[in-house]
Amino acid sequence: MGSEGSSRTPIRFKCTCTRQFTQESAYTRHQRSCTQGKKRLFSALSTAKELLGSVKRSRVHGSSRPLAQPSNAPSNAQGHPPLDPSSSLTQVNEACVANSSDSGPTLPAGREDAPSSAIDNNDIAMSTQIDNDNDLSLAQRRIRRVNVPMPVRYRQYEDVLPQPPPSIPSDHSSLATDRIPPPNPSDAPRDTLLRAPPFRTARNVFGLVRQFFSSTPPSHDPEEALDLRDISFVRDIAPPESDSPVIPEDISFHPYPNRFSFELGYWYWNGSVQKSHQDFKELIDIVGHPEFDPDDEDEDARWCKTEVTIQVPFSRTTAKPGARPYAAATLYHKSLVSVIREKLSNPQDDELFHYEPYQLQWSAPHLPHDVNIQGELFTSPAFIDTHHKLQESPRETGCDLPHAAVALMFWSDTTHLTTFGHARLWPVYMYFGNESKYRRCKPSCNLSNHVAYFQKLPDSFKDFACAFTNGKGASRECTTHCQRELFQAQWKVLLDDEFLEAYQHGIVILCCDGHKRRFYPRIFTYSADYPEKVLIATIRQLGGCPCPRCLTPAAQLHKLGLSCDRQQRLLLARSDASRTRLVADARKLIYDKNHGVGSTAVELLLKPESWVPTANILSDSLSAFGFNVFAALVVDLLHEFELGVWRSLLIHLLRILFAFNKDLIHELDGRYRQVPSFGSSTIRRFSENTSEMSNMAARDFEDLLQCAIPVFDGLLPPAQNEIVMDLLFVMAHWHGLAKLRMHSDLTLQILDQQTAELGEHLRRFKARVCSMYDTQELDRELNARSHRQAKEAAKRAANGSQQGATAAQPRAGANLKGKQKASADQSRDILGPYPRQPRKKKSFNLQTYKLHTLGDYVACIRHFGTTDSYSTEPGELEHRMPKGRYRRTDRRAFIYQLTQIERRQARLRRIKQRRQKRLLKQRSEKIYDEIGHYLRSHAGDPAMKDFLPRLKDHVLERLDLGPPVNKYSTHSDEERNSVLFKRNRIYHHNIARFNYTTYDVRRAQDVVNPKTPHCNIMLLSDGNDPNNSDYYRYAKVLGIHHVNVVRTGNVYESLRMDFLFVRWYETVSNHAWDSRNLGCVHFLPLANSNAFGFVDPAAVLRACHVIPAFSQGQRNPNSGLGISPLAGDHCDWHEYYINSFADRDLLMRYHYGLGVGHLYSHRPGVLESRSSALQHVSSTIADENLESLMEDTQRSHTSADAEEEGEEYVGVEPTLFDEGRNGSTETLMDALDEMYADHIFDYEN
């Protein structure tokens, strides 16, 4: 038998991608992730749908088949149909109701109403039989509303899972791999270039369409590799079997020799510096293994060390005039070309790397035309223009490889490595714009490449300067000039000959898909704060023309939003031509004729346009290839607005309150303390004394702005209060729009209009409010100035007392030690504390560079994409990495050690990526009450009045898919008695997690906890309610429960039904963009029959942020007593604000119809009839701007018009897809069910 078994041929399982397996389990796992197999299945199903579409169309147009009742129709004794657990009753909008012990959310199927095709003949025949049986009870004889959709009042909306942009079907992508573009576009026939239409994908369920810039689709499409996890902010959103890769046995641990050496390195380098007991156990398991060898170690490379030398100019007034070389710093850096090669050779990174751009368009039923979408850099006009230039450029000799652009994005900023100490680091980060910004902005994805650690002038420079100036040292102008020279010299090291050669001729790289391409690196953006932008642009800081992008004079910076300001930005844009000539002449005066850096001759040349006598290496090296260093200096929302314009306005508002009434400062602090938090980290708890603004970061100022309207309301007299409220509303609105992660042409219109309004309201605030008050320094400003002056006086006294001792020292700035330090302390004691200074007058300044930059945001977004792609925030977050690594160094030669640690951690992460697994936790039923006990424990509470009858009414409405007769009637007692609860129990949950699709088509999650301020939800309003013209209604969640429902006719089957017990808000005033008012609500009286109710979690849109209207006061300010402990009415306020500025998704929900992911708002006519935001914009923007927008929109969609006229069009036929469906597996199966619903198949024949 053994010989027979050994000679038997093993069974092989062959996949459609030609891979073979000997084990069925391995074959099954492979099928789940096989892209080619899924493409073939999708193509086959699409063909089947097209062939059978005629049958479906005939049924839709009125042809119906006769109803035939099968003989084996199931029925029970009482005639009730069995409860269907797969119906929409159990699908709870992906709202995972869980108790506090759950650590991860689950993802049930998306909620969808049962389609008509899903109701089979058995249900129809059964309902007819029940109707004819007069012996049954009323509840049993009631007609089941089958084949009838739930009314909008109860159905609310149909939540659709987010999708990546539509991918390319397999029949097109397979052809693209065999097509190679001609060696030169000029070699191709001219008529072919003119006729070839661009490839265009079918639109997905959200109306998004991708249009490429060639007639053939790209051979590499990163969008098809995305799944729900990649477009979701929710952890563990996919089942574990879809994310459990099989680890091959021959996995490479290079540069580690074996697995145990790798595990030891990962344990040490990528773990925490402070080890726990669990970490110690893991170490014992590693070193205790018999195969562990302590002699194994890893290798390190790729960092280079270069000495940087600059020329120091000494003027003719010094002892030894002339330029002297000085070895200024040792630069640790990487080769930019090697970083590019490393990125494209990594399979994990190459899979999501976009080689070709595409234009993302939005085609929704409520829009008159397709609208361009701005988001990613690789879909921006800047990337598209670069791609076109590369395709039109001459080919290299003997090379016919396709051209591709590598988008480089740089960040640089200095950071402190320790909280206490002087250790600093000046890192330069490089990102790739070909990758998605959603991954780049996550530090956990580790997509930041540390390419250099810049150096500043060392302290020894003073000694070097003293040697040529007879001990006087270099002047301040000369020292600043040398610092600029060092910065540019270090960039010259990065832009080496290899990089410039690649910039001009490209580099050939064999990609992970097996195709060779010629890549051209291109620098697109440089993100930095203002002091560093000054160094990059080689202009003087806060000079006569302080803007690094234009030559607008400082006296004209306050004209934000005016037409003259818009013209100046275009006409006075900085150019490299004028700078090159002026700087060359100035450098001849300094280095050849030994003029001083700050001499009159040099100032006459450079001061009018605020240039400095420093060569711009970025511009000089790359301007010949079309690079504009001034345009690359993109806007910075974090430093320019949150820490700039808004912070200065907030400080001056505090000065006004202090001048009007000092006690109002304490009132403001108290109001901010009472503002509830929102989300996991969206709105945080405010500090005890907000007015002190101590230890505040940009995110804290952002939270202050988002909650400022309820806090400042009513603090000033009515005339000034109205102006301040309008200013805060416009500023919060502008900030929310500027920070959107997805913009359309329509939202950019609104942002452009809000920019003009913001400038107008700021000037109005300065003229009508600031002039009414004599504002002075705040206490914090006065204390800071007094402390600074005292510190300077003590320093001068210490230098005077030690003048004799310091004269013998080689440098004046040496640290004092021993007796010298003691004498300095004695002199400070003799002087005593510095006297407190009188308060200085302070005015509100509008002539600032940071205010001026707000006018560049619309143009920057249109050119480079949204601001989150190039904000300085990712760079600030990346600073955490070197700060953590610094703790592993010896604090001396730490820069070299940081380079070693960075390489080790990067290699360890690449190996660890193949060993990731995910866990998923289920819901539980741990906390419950017997219903009778639950009612008795809350007896006498007004919230519990008629709790059980109302709960059964809610259950019956959801079971019957609609209300009994109308929205005001109730069910009969007989109908209520037909509903039972299994074991007579009601189950309680501490939290509920609600997954929702955001405006930018991502998946996000809100956590609702009735015991915390995170207990407010929003739902779609009832359009039939005449008292509420708003789109939404709001409720406070009092309890999260579920019951197991049993019907009297079928006691053996139960259905879990989740519900929320809520207290309703009533609308006082609606949110209005035109009048600049937040929505206002209040609670219904407890005695009102509609004050409390039940909500299906599937009807919840998401959580909302509710802030008390502090100016209206509390209902029980003195007693603090309430009537209903369950409702918590003891702390009720008269009114509440609905904070629509809490986050960007909430902001776009009030721009109804403009959120791409808000599918419920995509209804024809919504923008014309009810969108006040668009109406407001349309009434305020000039007619010529609207006409130009329509012309641009029509010009950008000529391909769509050509398709309607019958011209040849290459793309996916839209008839293969239902416009109301997406391309996911679930909706595809639903579409197939609809096709085959009216067919009876004979399986035997």
Summary of the structure (lengths in Angstrom):
residues: 1245
radius of gyration: 34.7
end to end distance: 41.8
largest distance: 119.3
contacts: 3737
relative contact order: 0.12
helix: 43%
strand: 15%
